[in-house]
Amino acid sequence: MLTIEWEDCDKHEPLQGATLTIKAETPTDRGFLPFIAANPLEVIAKVYVGGTLFWQGCLDAENYEEPYQRSNGYVVTITFTDFG
């Protein structure tokens, strides 16, 4: 599941930033850490609608947290941003 949220801004502002949030279940403890530890500018999410690029952004690794509720099978949130 993914969600794209746009920031509130005035109509005269030239850019409107957005954030993409993906909730994913990790099969192992710290299963996404190699992905999160990569260079954020090299990890890009692209969303296509009807075959056309709708949105793209880079990994925002600073918002990544693991809940450590159990050793595997827990849901983590991975965030991407277009930096406005």
N, CA, C and O of each residue as an XYZ file, in Angstrom:
336
protein
N       0.836     -1.166      0.000
C       0.000      0.000      0.000
C       0.885      1.234      0.000
O       1.902      1.275      0.692
N       0.501      2.233     -0.771
C       1.254      3.476     -0.769
C       0.308      4.654     -0.723
O      -0.841      4.576     -1.156
N       0.823      5.756     -0.182
C       0.060      6.980     -0.057
C       0.932      8.139     -0.503
O       2.103      8.211     -0.127
N       0.380      9.050     -1.300
C       1.079     10.277     -1.671
C       0.342     11.431     -1.018
O      -0.867     11.584     -1.192
N       1.077     12.247     -0.263
C       0.493     13.404      0.407
C       1.189     14.665     -0.083
O       2.418     14.736     -0.101
N       0.400     15.663     -0.482
C       0.943     16.945     -0.911
C       0.851     17.932      0.233
O      -0.121     17.940      0.989
N       1.875     18.766      0.353
C       1.871     19.806      1.365
C       0.848     20.883      0.997
O       0.562     21.104     -0.180
N       0.309     21.541      2.004
C      -0.552     22.688      1.754
C       0.324     23.878      1.388
O       1.319     24.147      2.061
N      -0.037     24.583      0.337
C       0.717     25.774     -0.050
C      -0.208     26.725     -0.785
O      -1.270     26.337     -1.272
N       0.215     27.976     -0.856
C      -0.563     28.981     -1.563
C      -0.476     28.769     -3.066
O       0.491     28.189     -3.561
N      -1.478     29.235     -3.786
C      -1.517     29.053     -5.239
C      -0.363     29.748     -5.950
O       0.035     29.321     -7.033
N       0.183     30.811     -5.360
C       1.268     31.537     -6.010
C       2.643     30.907     -5.786
O       3.618     31.338     -6.403
N       2.744     29.893     -4.915
C       4.025     29.225     -4.696
C       4.352     28.354     -5.916
O       3.481     27.643     -6.418
N       5.614     28.408     -6.397
C       5.952     27.697     -7.635
C       6.046     26.178     -7.488
O       5.874     25.448     -8.464
N       6.316     25.705     -6.281
C       6.475     24.267     -6.083
C       5.611     23.789     -4.926
O       5.424     24.481     -3.925
N       5.099     22.594     -5.100
C       4.317     21.966     -4.040
C       4.947     20.618     -3.757
O       4.850     19.700     -4.571
N       5.587     20.493     -2.615
C       6.255     19.252     -2.259
C       5.279     18.141     -1.946
O       4.132     18.389     -1.576
N       5.744     16.909     -2.099
C       4.909     15.744     -1.804
C       5.761     14.645     -1.191
O       6.974     14.591     -1.394
N       5.109     13.776     -0.444
C       5.766     12.648      0.207
C       5.029     11.365     -0.144
O       3.799     11.322     -0.117
N       5.773     10.331     -0.472
C       5.219      9.009     -0.753
C       5.544      8.115      0.431
O       6.698      8.035      0.852
N       4.549      7.451      0.963
C       4.742      6.549      2.093
C       4.340      5.141      1.677
O       3.248      4.920      1.154
N       5.236      4.199      1.917
C       4.969      2.791      1.642
C       5.038      2.036      2.962
O       6.004      2.177      3.712
N       4.025      1.245      3.244
C       4.037      0.375      4.419
C       4.285     -1.038      3.922
O       3.536     -1.566      3.101
N       5.357     -1.641      4.437
C       5.743     -2.976      3.973
C       6.070     -3.859      5.167
O       6.600     -3.400      6.178
N       5.744     -5.125      5.027
C       6.064     -6.094      6.071
C       7.446     -6.675      5.797
O       7.720     -7.160      4.700
N       8.305     -6.621      6.797
C       9.645     -7.169      6.644
C       9.654     -8.635      7.077
O       9.165     -8.964      8.158
N      10.202     -9.513      6.246
C      10.201    -10.934      6.575
C      11.217    -11.307      7.652
O      11.081    -12.346      8.297
N      12.240    -10.462      7.853
C      13.278    -10.741      8.851
C      13.560     -9.485      9.661
O      13.230     -8.376      9.240
N      14.162     -9.664     10.807
C      14.553     -8.530     11.632
C      15.553     -7.667     10.875
O      16.544     -8.176     10.352
N      15.300     -6.376     10.816
C      16.149     -5.406     10.121
C      16.297     -5.723      8.631
O      17.337     -5.446      8.034
N      15.278     -6.289      8.051
C      15.314     -6.716      6.656
C      15.490     -5.602      5.644
O      15.987     -5.846      4.545
N      15.094     -4.384      5.989
C      15.205     -3.270      5.056
C      16.411     -2.376      5.322
O      16.609     -1.396      4.603
N      17.222     -2.681      6.331
C      18.352     -1.810      6.653
C      19.350     -1.643      5.509
O      19.824     -0.525      5.311
N      19.704     -2.687      4.737
C      20.613     -2.443      3.603
C      20.015     -1.470      2.585
O      20.733     -0.666      1.991
N      18.747     -1.546      2.395
C      18.030     -0.646      1.495
C      18.069      0.784      2.029
O      18.302      1.724      1.269
N      17.845      0.950      3.314
C      17.821      2.260      3.948
C      19.230      2.843      4.056
O      19.394      4.061      3.996
N      20.241      2.002      4.213
C      21.619      2.472      4.359
C      22.240      2.906      3.027
O      23.319      3.499      3.018
N      21.585      2.622      1.918
C      22.108      3.010      0.602
C      22.058      4.532      0.457
O      21.411      5.221      1.245
N      22.739      5.034     -0.543
C      22.698      6.463     -0.843
C      21.257      6.829     -1.206
O      20.723      6.295     -2.178
N      20.612      7.726     -0.447
C      19.205      8.050     -0.699
C      18.927      8.548     -2.115
O      17.830      8.346     -2.634
N      19.900      9.191     -2.739
C      19.687      9.694     -4.094
C      19.726      8.583     -5.136
O      19.370      8.804     -6.293
N      20.160      7.383     -4.732
C      20.192      6.247     -5.649
C      18.963      5.352     -5.513
O      18.764      4.443     -6.319
N      18.140      5.607     -4.499
C      16.929      4.820     -4.283
C      15.745      5.720     -4.638
O      15.391      6.626     -3.884
N      15.146      5.458     -5.788
C      14.094      6.317     -6.312
C      12.797      5.522     -6.458
O      12.795      4.391     -6.942
N      11.702      6.137     -6.031
C      10.376      5.551     -6.234
C       9.718      6.285     -7.395
O       9.744      7.514     -7.466
N       9.131      5.519     -8.299
C       8.397      6.097     -9.419
C       6.995      5.518     -9.423
O       6.816      4.305     -9.319
N       6.003      6.384     -9.544
C       4.605      5.965     -9.577
C       4.062      6.293    -10.964
O       4.122      7.434    -11.422
N       3.535      5.267    -11.616
C       2.951      5.430    -12.945
C       1.441      5.276    -12.863
O       0.936      4.401    -12.159
N       0.731      6.121    -13.576
C      -0.728      6.021    -13.680
C      -1.051      5.954    -15.169
O      -0.737      6.874    -15.924
N      -1.671      4.873    -15.574
C      -2.021      4.707    -16.988
C      -0.804      4.692    -17.896
O      -0.877      5.137    -19.042
N       0.321      4.179    -17.390
C       1.535      4.095    -18.190
C       2.335      5.382    -18.256
O       3.380      5.421    -18.906
N       1.870      6.441    -17.597
C       2.553      7.734    -17.600
C       3.117      8.017    -16.210
O       2.454      7.780    -15.200
N       4.347      8.526    -16.171
C       4.952      8.868    -14.888
C       4.120      9.941    -14.198
O       3.906     11.022    -14.748
N       3.652      9.635    -12.985
C       2.799     10.541    -12.226
C       3.587     11.251    -11.135
O       3.360     12.433    -10.873
N       4.518     10.536    -10.492
C       5.276     11.090     -9.373
C       6.571     10.319     -9.230
O       6.620      9.119     -9.498
N       7.641     11.023     -8.800
C       8.878     10.335     -8.439
C       9.579     11.104     -7.339
O       9.464     12.326     -7.240
N      10.311     10.364     -6.509
C      11.034     10.990     -5.412
C      12.114     10.072     -4.893
O      12.167      8.891     -5.238
N      12.976     10.628     -4.059
C      14.115      9.900     -3.487
C      13.793      9.433     -2.066
O      12.923      9.985     -1.391
N      14.506      8.420     -1.644
C      14.345      7.854     -0.313
C      14.638      8.904      0.754
O      15.613      9.647      0.653
N      13.799      8.960      1.763
C      14.013      9.823      2.913
C      14.345      8.916      4.095
O      13.471      8.580      4.895
N      15.610      8.525      4.200
C      16.038      7.536      5.187
C      15.930      8.041      6.619
O      15.904      7.231      7.544
N      15.868      9.327      6.828
C      15.811      9.861      8.184
C      14.489      9.573      8.875
O      14.418      9.640     10.102
N      13.455      9.259      8.134
C      12.147      8.949      8.731
C      11.925      7.464      8.948
O      10.823      7.063      9.323
N      12.938      6.634      8.723
C      12.775      5.188      8.841
C      12.936      4.738     10.292
O      13.892      5.118     10.968
N      11.997      3.929     10.757
C      12.082      3.352     12.098
C      11.600      1.911     12.051
O      10.707      1.564     11.278
N      12.202      1.084     12.886
C      11.719     -0.285     13.049
C      11.092     -0.390     14.433
O      11.683      0.065     15.412
N       9.905     -0.982     14.531
C       9.203     -0.992     15.811
C       9.770     -1.974     16.836
O       9.562     -1.795     18.036
N      10.478     -3.003     16.387
C      11.061     -4.014     17.281
C      10.028     -4.624     18.227
O      10.323     -4.882     19.393
N       8.822     -4.852     17.721
C       7.794     -5.492     18.521
C       7.975     -7.001     18.557
O       7.600     -7.666     19.522
N       8.559     -7.530     17.481
C       8.843     -8.961     17.402
C      10.020     -9.151     16.441
O      10.469     -8.188     15.820
N      10.512    -10.356     16.317
C      11.745    -10.575     15.551
C      11.549    -10.591     14.039
O      12.525    -10.440     13.303
N      10.325    -10.769     13.550
C      10.090    -10.723     12.101
C       8.610    -10.489     11.829
O       7.777    -10.550     12.733
N       8.302    -10.220     10.564
C       6.913    -10.065     10.166
C       6.247     -8.795     10.645
O       5.021     -8.749     10.749
N       7.020     -7.762     10.941
C       6.400     -6.511     11.376
C       6.373     -5.507     10.228
O       7.122     -5.641      9.260
N       5.516     -4.511     10.340
C       5.330     -3.514      9.288
C       6.229     -2.311      9.560
O       6.287     -1.798     10.677
N       6.929     -1.874      8.513
C       7.749     -0.666      8.599
C       7.230      0.348      7.575
O       6.586     -0.019      6.592
N       7.516      1.600      7.819
C       7.117      2.672      6.916
C       8.360      3.205      6.220
O       9.331      3.588      6.872
N       8.320      3.226      4.891
C       9.420      3.740      4.085
C       8.906      4.985      3.370
O       7.865      4.952      2.714
N       9.649      6.081      3.505
C       9.198      7.370      2.992
C      10.108      7.858      1.866
O      11.332      7.757      1.948
N       9.491      8.383      0.828
C      10.193      9.027     -0.275
C       9.678     10.453     -0.380
O       8.523     10.719     -0.048
N      10.519     11.376     -0.837
C      10.108     12.764     -0.974
C      10.625     13.337     -2.283
O      11.672     12.932     -2.788
N       9.875     14.282     -2.818
C      10.340     14.951     -4.039
C      11.035     16.255     -3.700
O      11.428     17.003     -4.595
N      11.191     16.533     -2.416
C      11.895     17.721     -1.912
C      11.325     19.006     -2.490
O      12.027     20.014     -2.568
N      10.064     18.984     -2.895
C       9.388     20.180     -3.381
C      10.017     20.659     -4.666
O       9.580     21.661     -5.232
